[in-house]
Amino acid sequence: MRKYKPYPSLRSVAFTDYLRQAVILSLNTGMRRGELLALQWTDANLDGVVPMITV
């Protein structure tokens, strides 16, 4: 049986500043690289009670 390994702290991983938000978004949503890079502002609905991203 595998043991659960939590994600490393992002403070200890050296990302460049412009990628930090993309990495956090992909870790929290499970989006793949292609889905993440293809996002446009029209895909995001931030006006509702729950913010949603349509892929």
One Martini backbone bead per residue (centre of mass of N, CA, C, O) as a GRO file, in nm:
protein
   55
    1MET     BB    1   0.097   0.037   0.022
    2ARG     BB    2   0.059   0.360  -0.015
    3LYS     BB    3   0.181   0.658   0.081
    4TYR     BB    4   0.111   0.966   0.169
    5LYS     BB    5   0.208   1.258  -0.024
    6PRO     BB    6   0.255   1.565   0.010
    7TYR     BB    7   0.288   1.854  -0.098
    8PRO     BB    8   0.504   2.077  -0.141
    9SER     BB    9   0.615   2.357  -0.047
   10LEU     BB   10   0.617   2.656  -0.225
   11ARG     BB   11   0.856   2.787  -0.065
   12SER     BB   12   1.075   2.551  -0.154
   13VAL     BB   13   1.004   2.620  -0.446
   14ALA     BB   14   1.153   2.726  -0.757
   15PHE     BB   15   0.977   2.979  -0.883
   16THR     BB   16   0.869   3.190  -1.081
   17ASP     BB   17   0.660   3.451  -1.043
   18TYR     BB   18   0.477   3.395  -1.311
   19LEU     BB   19   0.408   3.075  -1.211
   20ARG     BB   20   0.271   3.054  -0.934
   21GLN     BB   21  -0.034   3.080  -1.007
   22ALA     BB   22  -0.042   2.835  -1.200
   23VAL     BB   23   0.042   2.621  -0.994
   24ILE     BB   24  -0.186   2.667  -0.790
   25LEU     BB   25  -0.420   2.617  -0.985
   26SER     BB   26  -0.339   2.325  -1.069
   27LEU     BB   27  -0.340   2.199  -0.783
   28ASN     BB   28  -0.646   2.284  -0.706
   29THR     BB   29  -0.789   2.166  -0.996
   30GLY     BB   30  -0.632   1.955  -1.199
   31MET     BB   31  -0.501   2.087  -1.427
   32ARG     BB   32  -0.364   2.086  -1.719
   33ARG     BB   33  -0.140   2.238  -1.911
   34GLY     BB   34  -0.323   2.289  -2.160
   35GLU     BB   35  -0.562   2.410  -2.001
   36LEU     BB   36  -0.407   2.639  -1.865
   37LEU     BB   37  -0.290   2.775  -2.136
   38ALA     BB   38  -0.601   2.808  -2.266
   39LEU     BB   39  -0.689   3.028  -2.100
   40GLN     BB   40  -0.954   3.264  -2.059
   41TRP     BB   41  -1.150   3.518  -1.945
   42THR     BB   42  -1.418   3.379  -2.057
   43ASP     BB   43  -1.382   3.117  -1.857
   44ALA     BB   44  -1.439   3.317  -1.625
   45ASN     BB   45  -1.656   3.319  -1.323
   46LEU     BB   46  -1.661   3.586  -1.070
   47ASP     BB   47  -1.976   3.676  -1.003
   48GLY     BB   48  -2.052   3.459  -0.837
   49VAL     BB   49  -2.060   3.284  -0.552
   50VAL     BB   50  -1.897   3.074  -0.729
   51PRO     BB   51  -1.616   3.034  -0.868
   52MET     BB   52  -1.562   2.972  -1.228
   53ILE     BB   53  -1.425   2.726  -1.462
   54THR     BB   54  -1.424   2.680  -1.811
   55VAL     BB   55  -1.302   2.394  -2.023
   0.00000   0.00000   0.00000
